Amino acid sequence: MDYKEPATLYHMDASPSRDSNLQRLIDERRSADSSFSLGYATEAGELFLGVPRELSVLLEKVLRRERKVSKLMGAVPGIAGDEVLRSLAFDEVISSNSIENIHSTRRQIEESLKASSQESMKARRFREFARLYLELITGESEVPESPADLRAIYDRVMDSEDLEHEPDGMLFRKGEVLITDGVKVRHAGLLPESRIIEAMEAMLRIVRSDEMPSVYSALISHYIFEYAHPFYDGNGRTGRYLLSLFLEEALSKPTALSLSRVIAENRPAYYRAFEAVENPLNHGETTFFVATMLNFIFMAQGELIDKLERAKVRYDLLCERSAQLELQGRFSKRETSLIFILAQQASFGMFDDLALERLAELLALGTQQTRNHLGRLENQNVVRKVRGRNPITFALTEEFEAEAFPDVREA
């Protein structure tokens, strides 16, 4: 960016008046018509967002890509589209965990979602965390309105985790927490708890504000949450979930579910963006943090568009092969529909099988009627039973998939 950090300009200035020059620059940026005062002060100064032309152009690029993401998502309807979103949600959980050096897999998360409340903490691990992201897809998630709501979200993120230090304040922590790079302290979370609550209230006020673009407010809220570091453990995962939740108000669901992997792959730049705001010479300017995060969104959209374009090719090919199958008259209309559903699951799902109840729901039939259709397809070696109970699930046989839908998975 041509628009440089005040700290950079300060160090470039060799004149004896560089301190007054810096203060003049800060005053100019704060008072600019395009700047936003955020009404929350840190040790570095009251936060504000300058909006130079580069930031406006970057936001425009993000919004242009949003149109393409939405168009491509609309071209992959039905269970295929549902499974694309579900896959993104699972990957977001896995990537968010990986940033904290926590290993998790799709199968592990899937099994945790099926675990009952009576099963062990280990069996239920990540269940509520994954459900939060899945609720973003279904529209069941609710934007928090109070610090107490934030605590409730944290409790779900960390459900079934073996915490070394649980929150010991009214809502958050009351003890010290230090963020280190393994050698030295990079940041100290706010103390006492009253300051944490103040920061959370400011964050929620900024998110609800209609006085600035909601993409900007979502990104700034992420900075404030991580700056406050309200908990002993789980701040990163909770903060990234909240970022997805707040971004989903302004951007598409696929984009909101695609950011953690880019952050995981660009951790040094992510941490430097926080340090830029905390640099005392930058006097609370958040522009460079917002620009870094917007670049991450732009990068995530690029990868997402590639994924959705490949998904569209596979979906179109599935439709073509299913139409050919229907013309052959080999199966009834219901059976052909079942085959198409299971073919979508095989091509787009994380796992090949679907539960009997879900298949009945998609066919708008009773469970027994659906089971009868599946039984006839089983007899013809078209489908196979994968699980016999809890729940009963079915998938296409490998032989039939290779015959009716050759090369679709590789398309």
Stockholm file with secondary structure:
# STOCKHOLM 1.0

chainA/1-411         MDYKEPATLYHMDASPSRDSNLQRLIDERRSADSSFSLGYATEAGELFLGVPRELSVLLEKVLRRERKVSKLMGAVPGIAGDEVLRSLAFDEVISSNSIENIHSTRRQIEESLKASSQESMKARRFREFARLYLELITGESEVPESPADLRAIYDRVMDSEDLEHEPDGMLFRKGEVLITDGVKVRHAGLLPESRIIEAMEAMLRIVRSDEMPSVYSALISHYIFEYAHPFYDGNGRTGRYLLSLFLEEALSKPTALSLSRVIAENRPAYYRAFEAVENPLNHGETTFFVATMLNFIFMAQGELIDKLERAKVRYDLLCERSAQLELQGRFSKRETSLIFILAQQASFGMFDDLALERLAELLALGTQQTRNHLGRLENQNVVRKVRGRNPITFALTEEFEAEAFPDVREA
#=GR chainA/1-411 SS CCSCCHHHHHHHCCSTTHHHHHHHHHHHHHHSTTCEEEEEEETTEEEEECCCHHHHHHHHHHHHHHHHHHHHHHTSCHHHHHHHHHHHHHHHHHHHHHHTTCCCCHHHHHHHHHCCTTSCHHHHTTHHHHHHHHHHHHTCCCCCCSHHHHHHHHHHHTTTCCCSSCCCSSSSCCSCCEEECSSSEEEECCCSHHHHHHHHHHHHHHHHCSSSCHHHHHHHHHHHHHHHCCSSSCHHHHHHHHHHHHHTTTSCHHHHTSHHHHHHHTHHHHHHHHHHHHCGGGTTBCHHHHHHHHHHHHHHHHHHHHHHHHHHHHHHHHHHHHHHHHHHTCSCHHHHHHHHHHHHHHHHSSSSCEEHHHHHHHHTCCHHHHHHHHHHHHHTTSEEEEEESSSEEEEECHHHHHHHSTTTTTC
#=GC SS_cons         CCSCCHHHHHHHCCSTTHHHHHHHHHHHHHHSTTCEEEEEEETTEEEEECCCHHHHHHHHHHHHHHHHHHHHHHTSCHHHHHHHHHHHHHHHHHHHHHHTTCCCCHHHHHHHHHCCTTSCHHHHTTHHHHHHHHHHHHTCCCCCCSHHHHHHHHHHHTTTCCCSSCCCSSSSCCSCCEEECSSSEEEECCCSHHHHHHHHHHHHHHHHCSSSCHHHHHHHHHHHHHHHCCSSSCHHHHHHHHHHHHHTTTSCHHHHTSHHHHHHHTHHHHHHHHHHHHCGGGTTBCHHHHHHHHHHHHHHHHHHHHHHHHHHHHHHHHHHHHHHHHHHTCSCHHHHHHHHHHHHHHHHSSSSCEEHHHHHHHHTCCHHHHHHHHHHHHHTTSEEEEEESSSEEEEECHHHHHHHSTTTTTC
//
